[in-house]
Amino acid sequence: MHGLLFRWLANAFALLLTTYLVGGLQLSGFGSALFASAILGVVNAMVRPALLFLTLPFNILTLGLLTFVINALMLMLTASVVSGFVITSFWSAFVGAIVLSIVSSVLTTFIID
């Protein structure tokens, strides 16, 4: 239970840090980061696997690069649900998804493990 809570807080902090590093992403505060992190977790658990399955042939043709586009779309979907989270363009979401995955991985590796 504690691991889930720490991972959620680390991902919220990673999302907040990503908005500072990438232009075009805006969060209104840490509360919005917590909510956006929770919604992003649900979206990644529910929608992303189905989307990856449906786009599997294209993902194979692009050697997995389509996964970056899908991650950006999941981030944009989260921003459309969370009122305090704004993404101005697809490319901001694309770069933001890459930075978010790196920052989140580093934080969870050093904090949780």
C-alpha positions, 0 to 999 in steps of 0.5 A: 500500500505504501509503495502505491502511495509513494509511486503516485506521489513520485509520478505527480512530482514527475508530472509537475517537473515535466511541466517546468521542463517542457514548454506548452504544458501547464499545471495549476498546482500540486493538487492538479498534478495529483489528480492528473497523475491518478487519471493518467494512471487509469488511462494508461491502465485502461485505454492504452493497452487497447490502443496499442493492440489496435495499432499493433501492425503499424507499431511493428512497421514503425519499429515501436516509434508509434508508441511515443505517439500513443503516449502523447495521445494518452497525455492529451486525453488526461489533459482534456479531463483534468481542468488544471492541466493544459497542453497547447500542442501535440508536439508539446505532448509528444516531448512531454510524454518522453520527458515524463517517462524518463523523469518518472522512471528515474524518480521511482528507481531512486525513491521507491527501490 
